[in-house]
Amino acid sequence: MTGATSSLFEVLIVDDEPGDVSLTKMALREGRFLCNIAVAVNGEEAMEILRKQPPYADAPTPDLILLDLNMPQKNGKEVLKEMRADPDLVVIPVVVLTTSDVERDVVAAYELGASGYVTKPVEVDALFQIIRGIEQYWFSIVRLPTLKKH
């Protein structure tokens, strides 16, 4: 099953803020695309999921990753760097979804291979609109790569 032809999309949210995770999940669930949502609370856990290390051996390969930059243990920039150096992970689209609007973070994210960079708005309605836009773009407009699924 590929993201481009399926009605179910695999999304990995990588964020350590429970409130942000909850709102992002809610926005995805209320969107027009059916998404199976996984969550990693830090970069270490994200890489374990992506590399299918125990206890994540059966984790599906995400069609899209929503990645926060500021996390403990391993930050979003480190995750991007590791993903883009790994031939099995390099093609997975990663949208940085973070509170930072600092230009050096934007530039660094793109230099490390981010597919997009979005600053999280403070208002819930604005966040929902952004998530819907991300979904529309990645699940309807662009062609996703064919990824090996579990």
C-alpha positions as CSV (number, residue, x, y, z in Angstrom):
1,M,0.0,0.0,0.0
2,T,1.4,3.4,-0.9
3,G,0.5,6.8,0.3
4,A,-0.2,7.9,-3.2
5,T,-2.9,5.3,-3.8
6,S,-4.3,4.4,-0.4
7,S,-7.1,6.0,1.5
8,L,-5.2,5.6,4.8
9,F,-2.1,7.7,5.4
10,E,0.5,7.0,8.0
11,V,1.5,10.1,10.0
12,L,4.2,10.3,12.6
13,I,4.0,13.3,15.0
14,V,7.3,13.9,16.8
15,D,6.7,16.4,19.6
16,D,7.2,16.5,23.3
17,E,4.4,18.9,24.2
18,P,1.3,16.8,25.0
19,G,-1.1,19.7,24.3
20,D,0.4,20.3,20.9
21,V,0.3,16.6,20.1
22,S,-3.4,16.4,21.2
23,L,-4.4,19.4,19.0
24,T,-2.5,18.1,16.0
25,K,-4.1,14.6,16.3
26,M,-7.5,16.2,16.7
27,A,-6.9,18.4,13.6
28,L,-5.8,15.3,11.6
29,R,-8.8,13.3,12.7
30,E,-11.2,16.1,11.7
31,G,-9.5,16.4,8.3
32,R,-10.8,14.9,5.1
33,F,-8.0,12.3,5.0
34,L,-8.0,9.1,6.9
35,C,-4.8,9.0,9.0
36,N,-3.2,6.4,11.2
37,I,-1.3,8.5,13.7
38,A,1.7,7.5,15.7
39,V,3.5,9.7,18.2
40,A,7.1,10.0,19.3
41,V,7.8,12.2,22.3
42,N,11.4,12.9,21.4
43,G,13.9,12.4,18.7
44,E,15.3,9.2,20.2
45,E,11.9,7.5,20.1
46,A,11.3,8.8,16.6
47,M,14.4,7.2,15.3
48,E,13.6,3.9,17.0
49,I,10.2,3.9,15.4
50,L,11.6,4.8,12.0
51,R,14.3,2.2,12.2
52,K,11.7,-0.3,13.5
53,Q,13.8,-1.1,16.6
54,P,12.1,-3.0,19.5
55,P,9.5,-2.4,20.6
56,Y,8.5,-0.8,17.3
57,A,9.4,-3.7,14.9
58,D,5.9,-3.6,13.5
59,A,5.6,0.2,13.2
60,P,4.4,1.3,9.7
61,T,6.6,3.5,7.7
62,P,5.1,7.0,7.8
63,D,3.9,8.8,4.7
64,L,4.6,12.1,6.4
65,I,6.4,13.2,9.6
66,L,5.4,16.3,11.5
67,L,8.5,17.2,13.4
68,D,9.0,19.7,16.3
69,L,12.5,21.1,16.6
70,N,12.8,21.7,20.3
71,M,12.8,18.4,22.1
72,P,14.8,16.6,24.8
73,Q,17.3,13.8,24.2
74,K,17.5,14.4,20.4
75,N,16.1,17.5,18.8
76,G,14.4,17.9,15.4
77,K,17.6,19.0,13.7
78,E,19.4,15.9,14.8
79,V,16.5,13.7,13.6
80,L,16.5,15.4,10.2
81,K,20.3,14.9,9.9
82,E,20.0,11.2,10.8
83,M,17.1,10.6,8.5
84,R,18.7,12.3,5.5
85,A,21.9,10.2,6.0
86,D,19.9,6.9,6.1
87,P,19.0,5.5,2.6
88,D,15.9,3.8,4.1
89,L,14.5,7.1,5.5
90,V,15.8,9.8,3.2
91,V,12.7,9.9,1.0
92,I,10.1,10.3,3.8
93,P,8.6,13.8,3.7
94,V,9.3,15.8,6.9
95,V,7.4,18.9,7.7
96,V,8.9,20.9,10.6
97,L,6.0,22.0,12.7
98,T,7.4,24.1,15.5
99,T,7.0,27.2,17.6
100,S,10.2,28.7,16.4
101,D,10.1,31.4,13.7
102,V,13.8,32.2,14.0
103,E,15.4,32.5,10.5
104,R,18.4,30.4,11.5
105,D,16.1,27.5,12.5
106,V,14.2,27.8,9.1
107,V,17.5,27.8,7.2
108,A,19.0,25.0,9.2
109,A,15.9,22.8,8.8
110,Y,15.9,23.2,5.0
111,E,19.7,22.7,4.9
112,L,19.1,19.4,6.8
113,G,16.5,18.3,4.3
114,A,13.1,19.4,5.6
115,S,10.3,19.1,3.1
116,G,8.6,22.1,4.6
117,Y,8.7,24.5,7.6
118,V,5.6,25.7,9.4
119,T,5.5,27.9,12.5
120,K,2.8,26.7,14.9
121,P,0.2,29.4,15.4
122,V,-1.0,30.2,19.0
123,E,-4.6,30.0,18.1
124,V,-6.3,26.6,17.8
125,D,-8.4,27.5,14.7
126,A,-5.3,28.7,12.9
127,L,-3.5,25.4,13.8
128,F,-6.4,23.4,12.4
129,Q,-6.3,25.4,9.2
130,I,-2.5,24.8,8.8
131,I,-2.9,21.0,9.5
132,R,-5.7,20.9,6.8
133,G,-3.4,22.7,4.4
134,I,-0.5,20.3,5.1
135,E,-2.9,17.3,4.6
136,Q,-4.3,18.7,1.4
137,Y,-0.8,19.3,0.0
138,W,0.8,16.1,1.0
139,F,-2.1,13.7,0.6
140,S,-3.9,15.2,-2.4
141,I,-1.7,17.4,-4.5
142,V,1.8,15.9,-4.5
143,R,2.8,12.4,-5.3
144,L,4.3,10.6,-2.3
145,P,7.1,8.1,-2.9
146,T,6.3,4.4,-2.7
147,L,7.5,3.3,0.7
148,K,7.8,-0.1,2.1
149,K,4.9,-0.7,4.5
150,H,4.5,-3.1,7.4
